[in-house]
Amino acid sequence: MHFFYPSREYLRPWKLASLAAGIALLVLGSILTPALDWDIPISFIMALCTYLSLRTLLERNWRNAPLALFSTWFSVDGCYALYWHFKNPAALDAMRSANAPASLALYGICGVLWLYRGSLKALLAEVRAAVRHDGR
């Protein structure tokens, strides 16, 4: 098993649409919420890193665990720290500890959503079937 999904999984319209919606919300938040460390470029950087790196831990592919842990750290904190180290080190010092828990929570939510390997139609059919099965 490889670390990344086959490219068709990253190119599924529903996943790209949810990524675009998430980025739009992050950009909107960076505009409307005055935070020292929240700007448009980091919204794109962290969202794209997350989109590409989520798979291994959630599928329990332990052979790739070191790479998965690194990619999780890089998506949640590493790219953030690198970006702010060069852009504004004071923002990094002031906000890094507050950013990590929020970013990790968003990372997990995205992982649950994007883990599904299939079309949106198939996902909705499985959800409906599971709801019907639990509602007996």
N, CA, C and O of each residue as an XYZ file, in Angstrom:
544
protein
N       0.850     -1.185      0.000
C       0.000      0.000      0.000
C       0.891      1.242      0.000
O       1.875      1.313      0.737
N       0.546      2.185     -0.808
C       1.311      3.417     -0.909
C       0.791      4.436      0.080
O      -0.310      4.309      0.615
N       1.607      5.451      0.311
C       1.216      6.477      1.274
C       0.072      7.340      0.750
O      -0.859      7.646      1.495
N       0.130      7.732     -0.512
C      -0.904      8.587     -1.085
C      -1.993      7.745     -1.734
O      -1.756      6.605     -2.133
N      -3.184      8.314     -1.835
C      -4.262      7.696     -2.580
C      -3.922      7.713     -4.063
O      -3.058      8.478     -4.494
N      -4.593      6.875     -4.846
C      -4.505      7.051     -6.300
C      -5.041      8.444     -6.645
O      -5.907      8.969     -5.946
N      -4.533      9.028     -7.705
C      -4.891     10.412     -8.036
C      -6.390     10.607     -8.223
O      -6.896     11.697     -7.959
N      -7.113      9.591     -8.668
C      -8.566      9.755     -8.869
C      -9.285     10.103     -7.569
O     -10.319     10.771     -7.594
N      -8.746      9.653     -6.427
C      -9.379      9.994     -5.149
C      -9.239     11.484     -4.838
O     -10.160     12.094     -4.296
N      -8.103     12.063     -5.175
C      -7.900     13.488     -4.936
C      -8.673     14.350     -5.925
O      -8.925     15.526     -5.661
N      -9.045     13.779     -7.047
C      -9.712     14.545     -8.099
C     -11.220     14.343     -8.124
O     -11.891     14.840     -9.029
N     -11.756     13.637     -7.165
C     -13.216     13.456     -7.111
C     -13.871     14.823     -6.899
O     -13.472     15.581     -6.016
N     -14.880     15.127     -7.717
C     -15.503     16.461     -7.626
C     -16.013     16.807     -6.231
O     -15.867     17.948     -5.793
N     -16.605     15.850     -5.525
C     -17.154     16.178     -4.213
C     -16.041     16.489     -3.207
O     -16.226     17.322     -2.320
N     -14.893     15.828     -3.341
C     -13.786     16.122     -2.438
C     -13.173     17.483     -2.767
O     -12.848     18.260     -1.869
N     -13.020     17.761     -4.051
C     -12.493     19.072     -4.445
C     -13.451     20.192     -4.051
O     -13.020     21.270     -3.642
N     -14.752     19.932     -4.177
C     -15.738     20.948     -3.784
C     -15.684     21.192     -2.274
O     -15.770     22.338     -1.831
N     -15.544     20.134     -1.486
C     -15.461     20.325     -0.032
C     -14.155     21.023      0.342
O     -14.136     21.838      1.264
N     -13.064     20.712     -0.362
C     -11.807     21.431     -0.132
C     -11.974     22.910     -0.459
O     -11.549     23.768      0.314
N     -12.585     23.212     -1.588
C     -12.796     24.607     -1.986
C     -13.686     25.333     -0.976
O     -13.423     26.484     -0.626
N     -14.733     24.662     -0.513
C     -15.614     25.275      0.484
C     -14.853     25.532      1.788
O     -15.016     26.586      2.403
N     -14.030     24.580      2.207
C     -13.235     24.760      3.417
C     -12.250     25.908      3.289
O     -12.093     26.709      4.211
N     -11.583     25.987      2.135
C     -10.649     27.093      1.917
C     -11.396     28.418      1.911
O     -10.921     29.405      2.472
N     -12.562     28.443      1.280
C     -13.358     29.680      1.255
C     -13.719     30.120      2.671
O     -13.647     31.307      2.990
N     -14.107     29.172      3.520
C     -14.427     29.514      4.910
C     -13.191     29.998      5.665
O     -13.276     30.936      6.458
N     -12.046     29.365      5.423
C     -10.815     29.815      6.075
C     -10.432     31.220      5.628
O     -10.042     32.053      6.447
N     -10.545     31.482      4.331
C     -10.224     32.818      3.824
C     -11.193     33.846      4.395
O     -10.779     34.925      4.822
N     -12.472     33.514      4.403
C     -13.469     34.415      4.978
C     -13.163     34.676      6.455
O     -13.241     35.813      6.921
N     -12.817     33.619      7.181
C     -12.447     33.784      8.585
C     -11.228     34.666      8.758
O     -11.165     35.470      9.688
N     -10.251     34.521      7.860
C      -9.048     35.349      7.985
C      -9.339     36.816      7.719
O      -8.649     37.698      8.231
N     -10.365     37.072      6.916
C     -10.749     38.459      6.621
C     -11.589     39.044      7.749
O     -11.398     40.197      8.136
N     -12.516     38.252      8.276
C     -13.476     38.756      9.263
C     -13.012     38.649     10.710
O     -13.539     39.342     11.580
N     -12.037     37.793     10.978
C     -11.594     37.577     12.348
C     -10.205     38.167     12.530
O      -9.245     37.701     11.917
N     -10.095     39.173     13.357
C      -8.762     39.758     13.553
C      -7.887     38.835     14.405
O      -8.027     38.779     15.626
N      -6.992     38.120     13.745
C      -6.053     37.257     14.457
C      -4.665     37.511     13.877
O      -4.494     37.636     12.664
N      -3.714     37.582     14.739
C      -2.345     37.891     14.357
C      -1.782     36.877     13.363
O      -0.960     37.222     12.515
N      -2.224     35.631     13.472
C      -1.613     34.563     12.685
C      -2.542     33.946     11.638
O      -2.270     32.846     11.156
N      -3.595     34.607     11.286
C      -4.541     34.016     10.336
C      -4.591     34.903      9.115
O      -5.156     35.996      9.156
N      -4.005     34.441      8.032
C      -4.063     35.202      6.794
C      -4.408     34.264      5.637
O      -4.520     33.052      5.818
N      -4.570     34.825      4.483
C      -5.025     34.054      3.323
C      -3.999     33.015      2.882
O      -4.382     31.865      2.667
N      -2.714     33.353      2.734
C      -1.774     32.317      2.286
C      -1.715     31.090      3.205
O      -1.699     29.962      2.713
N      -1.683     31.287      4.517
C      -1.595     30.131      5.408
C      -2.887     29.315      5.355
O      -2.855     28.107      5.587
N      -4.012     29.947      5.056
C      -5.265     29.203      4.892
C      -5.151     28.216      3.730
O      -5.593     27.072      3.841
N      -4.574     28.647      2.640
C      -4.366     27.756      1.491
C      -3.322     26.687      1.795
O      -3.537     25.507      1.518
N      -2.205     27.096      2.357
C      -1.097     26.166      2.613
C      -1.539     25.021      3.518
O      -1.324     23.854      3.192
N      -2.154     25.348      4.651
C      -2.541     24.306      5.601
C      -3.652     23.422      5.049
O      -3.642     22.211      5.271
N      -4.608     24.009      4.333
C      -5.696     23.208      3.764
C      -5.167     22.232      2.724
O      -5.573     21.070      2.709
N      -4.282     22.676      1.868
C      -3.745     21.794      0.830
C      -2.852     20.707      1.416
O      -2.895     19.565      0.960
N      -2.049     21.042      2.415
C      -1.245     20.009      3.087
C      -2.148     18.956      3.726
O      -1.874     17.759      3.639
N      -3.201     19.399      4.354
C      -4.150     18.478      4.979
C      -4.803     17.587      3.931
O      -4.908     16.376      4.125
N      -5.236     18.167      2.842
C      -5.915     17.406      1.781
C      -5.039     16.274      1.261
O      -5.541     15.196      0.942
N      -3.752     16.509      1.177
C      -2.861     15.504      0.597
C      -2.347     14.482      1.600
O      -1.805     13.456      1.190
N      -2.496     14.724      2.895
C      -1.760     13.899      3.859
C      -2.590     13.046      4.805
O      -2.014     12.419      5.695
N      -3.866     12.989      4.668
C      -4.716     12.424      5.712
C      -4.815     10.914      5.812
O      -5.281     10.438      6.847
N      -4.448     10.178      4.904
C      -4.907      8.822      4.738
C      -4.370      7.780      5.709
O      -5.166      7.009      6.247
N      -3.117      7.715      5.954
C      -2.495      6.544      6.556
C      -2.951      6.252      7.977
O      -3.268      5.104      8.288
N      -2.993      7.240      8.839
C      -3.390      6.973     10.229
C      -4.829      6.489     10.313
O      -5.139      5.579     11.081
N      -5.697      7.087      9.533
C      -7.100      6.717      9.612
C      -7.363      5.324      9.059
O      -8.336      4.682      9.453
N      -6.520      4.846      8.158
C      -6.681      3.494      7.625
C      -5.842      2.478      8.406
O      -5.823      1.297      8.059
N      -5.166      2.917      9.432
C      -4.341      2.065     10.285
C      -3.302      1.266      9.492
O      -3.121      0.068      9.706
N      -2.638      1.947      8.589
C      -1.539      1.368      7.823
C      -0.261      1.659      8.602
O       0.436      2.634      8.323
N       0.041      0.815      9.573
C       1.089      1.114     10.545
C       2.488      1.102      9.945
O       3.399      1.706     10.511
N       2.681      0.430      8.817
C       3.994      0.445      8.181
C       4.374      1.873      7.775
O       5.548      2.244      7.793
N       3.376      2.653      7.415
C       3.615      4.039      7.032
C       3.415      5.022      8.187
O       3.361      6.232      7.969
N       3.305      4.510      9.409
C       3.024      5.378     10.552
C       4.040      6.503     10.741
O       3.627      7.635     10.994
N       5.342      6.253     10.633
C       6.272      7.384     10.798
C       6.027      8.499      9.779
O       6.034      9.678     10.133
N       5.812      8.130      8.535
C       5.527      9.131      7.513
C       4.187      9.807      7.782
O       4.043     11.012      7.574
N       3.215      9.039      8.240
C       1.897      9.603      8.552
C       1.984     10.589      9.710
O       1.374     11.657      9.669
N       2.738     10.230     10.733
C       2.892     11.143     11.870
C       3.602     12.418     11.444
O       3.229     13.515     11.862
N       4.629     12.270     10.609
C       5.309     13.459     10.109
C       4.363     14.322      9.280
O       4.333     15.540      9.451
N       3.590     13.709      8.384
C       2.692     14.498      7.537
C       1.586     15.147      8.355
O       1.145     16.253      8.042
N       1.136     14.461      9.405
C       0.146     15.066     10.297
C       0.757     16.277     10.991
O       0.172     17.361     10.993
N       1.930     16.090     11.577
C       2.590     17.214     12.236
C       2.824     18.359     11.256
O       2.579     19.519     11.585
N       3.301     18.034     10.045
C       3.586     19.090      9.084
C       2.317     19.831      8.690
O       2.337     21.055      8.560
N       1.212     19.115      8.498
C      -0.052     19.749      8.112
C      -0.632     20.597      9.235
O      -1.178     21.672      8.986
N      -0.516     20.117     10.468
C      -1.123     20.789     11.618
C      -0.242     21.910     12.168
O      -0.745     22.962     12.562
N       1.073     21.685     12.194
C       1.951     22.644     12.855
C       3.192     23.018     12.053
O       3.607     24.176     12.082
N       3.779     22.095     11.355
C       5.054     22.338     10.686
C       5.004     23.413      9.617
O       5.833     24.322      9.609
N       4.032     23.316      8.712
C       3.946     24.334      7.656
C       3.578     25.690      8.258
O       4.040     26.729      7.786
N       2.761     25.678      9.285
C       2.394     26.903     10.013
C       3.640     27.545     10.622
O       3.875     28.742     10.459
N       4.431     26.738     11.324
C       5.633     27.258     11.981
C       6.635     27.767     10.955
O       7.241     28.821     11.149
N       6.812     27.041      9.883
C       7.750     27.459      8.841
C       7.308     28.775      8.194
O       8.113     29.687      8.006
N       6.033     28.856      7.862
C       5.484     30.063      7.241
C       5.659     31.277      8.143
O       6.171     32.307      7.705
N       5.233     31.162      9.416
C       5.291     32.309     10.319
C       6.705     32.607     10.796
O       6.999     33.743     11.166
N       7.579     31.620     10.795
C       8.980     31.866     11.133
C       9.576     32.911     10.179
O      10.337     33.786     10.593
N       9.219     32.802      8.914
C       9.752     33.741      7.927
C       8.902     34.998      7.767
O       9.430     36.072      7.480
N       7.603     34.871      7.948
C       6.726     36.029      7.742
C       6.687     36.957      8.954
O       6.836     38.171      8.814
N       6.486     36.388     10.141
C       6.367     37.208     11.345
C       6.632     36.321     12.568
O       5.694     35.749     13.125
N       7.890     36.199     12.991
C       8.214     35.330     14.124
C       7.466     35.675     15.409
O       7.204     34.796     16.231
N       7.122     36.944     15.586
C       6.363     37.326     16.788
C       4.977     36.680     16.777
O       4.481     36.260     17.822
N       4.358     36.598     15.616
C       3.051     35.945     15.504
C       3.183     34.463     15.835
O       2.320     33.893     16.503
N       4.245     33.851     15.375
C       4.481     32.438     15.674
C       4.627     32.223     17.166
O       4.003     31.322     17.728
N       5.434     33.031     17.808
C       5.630     32.901     19.258
C       4.331     33.108     20.029
O       4.060     32.406     21.004
N       3.539     34.067     19.591
C       2.314     34.413     20.322
C       1.183     33.411     20.101
O       0.378     33.182     21.004
N       1.112     32.813     18.914
C      -0.099     32.075     18.558
C       0.079     30.581     18.337
O      -0.918     29.869     18.212
N       1.296     30.083     18.284
C       1.507     28.679     17.926
C       0.786     27.717     18.856
O       0.172     26.759     18.386
N       0.844     27.942     20.136
C       0.211     27.004     21.073
C      -1.313     27.020     20.958
O      -1.962     26.019     21.261
N      -1.880     28.115     20.535
C      -3.335     28.182     20.349
C      -3.743     27.587     19.010
O      -4.842     27.047     18.882
N      -2.879     27.679     18.022
C      -3.207     27.189     16.694
C      -3.237     25.660     16.626
O      -4.113     25.085     15.980
N      -2.304     25.015     17.277
C      -2.154     23.565     17.126
C      -3.419     22.774     17.478
O      -3.820     21.921     16.685
N      -4.062     23.008     18.613
C      -5.264     22.216     18.923
C      -6.404     22.455     17.920
O      -7.090     21.511     17.525
N      -6.602     23.693     17.517
C      -7.663     23.989     16.548
C      -7.360     23.334     15.202
O      -8.249     22.766     14.567
N      -6.112     23.415     14.775
C      -5.731     22.814     13.495
C      -5.826     21.297     13.541
O      -6.231     20.675     12.560
N      -5.460     20.698     14.659
C      -5.562     19.245     14.790
C      -7.021     18.792     14.743
O      -7.331     17.765     14.138
N      -7.908     19.543     15.371
C      -9.336     19.209     15.316
C      -9.860     19.297     13.885
O     -10.572     18.401     13.433
N      -9.520     20.352     13.180
C      -9.944     20.481     11.782
C      -9.348     19.379     10.922
O     -10.015     18.867     10.023
N      -8.115     19.013     11.182
C      -7.445     17.935     10.464
C      -8.235     16.627     10.638
O      -8.467     15.897      9.674
N      -8.636     16.350     11.865
C      -9.407     15.132     12.129
C     -10.767     15.139     11.452
O     -11.189     14.126     10.894
N     -11.453     16.268     11.496
C     -12.766     16.384     10.842
C     -12.623     16.166      9.344
O     -13.410     15.435      8.742
N     -11.625     16.795      8.745
C     -11.389     16.615      7.306
C     -11.053     15.164      6.995
O     -11.489     14.624      5.978
N     -10.283     14.538      7.863
C      -9.921     13.141      7.650
C     -11.122     12.228      7.616
O     -11.207     11.340      6.768
N     -12.039     12.433      8.518
C     -13.254     11.616      8.543
C     -14.051     11.824      7.257
O     -14.576     10.866      6.689
N     -14.142     13.047      6.805
C     -14.883     13.345      5.586
C     -14.180     12.787      4.353
O     -14.812     12.121      3.532
N     -12.898     13.045      4.214
C     -12.173     12.698      2.991
C     -11.664     11.270      2.949
O     -11.139     10.842      1.921
N     -11.801     10.523      4.024
C     -11.332      9.143      4.044
C     -12.105      8.265      3.070
O     -11.548      7.325      2.502
N     -13.368      8.563      2.879
C     -14.199      7.718      2.024
C     -13.624      7.645      0.619
O     -13.301      8.665      0.009
N     -13.502      6.426      0.116
C     -12.973      6.213     -1.231
C     -14.131      5.832     -2.142
O     -14.525      4.669     -2.226
N     -14.655      6.822     -2.809
C     -15.754      6.583     -3.724
C     -16.467      7.876     -4.059
O     -16.082      8.964     -3.630
N     -17.508      7.717     -4.834
C     -18.278      8.884     -5.264
C     -19.168      9.385     -4.136
O     -19.413      8.683     -3.155
N     -19.640     10.605     -4.295
C     -20.570     11.168     -3.317
C     -21.867     10.371     -3.307
O     -22.453     10.152     -2.247
N     -22.312      9.942     -4.462
C     -23.529      9.139     -4.562
C     -23.384      7.839     -3.765
O     -24.301      7.452     -3.040
N     -22.249      7.172     -3.894
C     -22.011      5.927     -3.151
C     -21.918      6.194     -1.651
O     -22.426      5.411     -0.848
N     -21.277      7.288     -1.273
C     -21.176      7.652      0.142
C     -22.560      7.881      0.739
O     -22.872      7.365      1.813
N     -23.385      8.653      0.043
C     -24.738      8.921      0.549
C     -25.561      7.647      0.631
O     -26.341      7.483      1.569
N     -25.408      6.744     -0.324
C     -26.126      5.467     -0.290
C     -25.697      4.650      0.926
O     -26.537      4.046      1.593
N     -24.402      4.626      1.216
C     -23.924      3.893      2.389
C     -24.419      4.522      3.688
O     -24.768      3.811      4.631
N     -24.450      5.838      3.740
C     -24.949      6.515      4.939
C     -26.427      6.199      5.138
O     -26.852      5.877      6.248
N     -27.212      6.290      4.062
C     -28.649      5.946      4.162
C     -28.841      4.516      4.622
O     -29.683      4.255      5.481
N     -28.083      3.589      4.071
C     -28.201      2.181      4.459
C     -27.836      1.990      5.928
O     -28.497      1.233      6.638
N     -26.793      2.671      6.384
C     -26.383      2.556      7.777
C     -27.444      3.137      8.710
O     -27.704      2.581      9.777
N     -28.052      4.245      8.315
C     -29.100      4.868      9.137
C     -30.312      3.941      9.208
O     -30.895      3.754     10.276
N     -30.682      3.371      8.085
C     -31.824      2.433      8.068
C     -31.539      1.220      8.932
O     -32.415      0.750      9.658
N     -30.328      0.715      8.857
C     -29.948     -0.461      9.626
C     -29.969     -0.176     11.126
O     -30.402     -1.019     11.912
N     -29.505      1.001     11.523
C     -29.496      1.367     12.941
C     -30.877      1.715     13.466
O     -31.125      1.647     14.670
N     -31.776      2.087     12.567
C     -33.103      2.518     12.990
C     -34.126      1.406     13.080
O     -35.311      1.672     13.283
N     -33.691      0.171     12.934
C     -34.656     -0.941     12.991
C     -35.352     -1.042     14.271
O     -36.187     -1.929     14.452
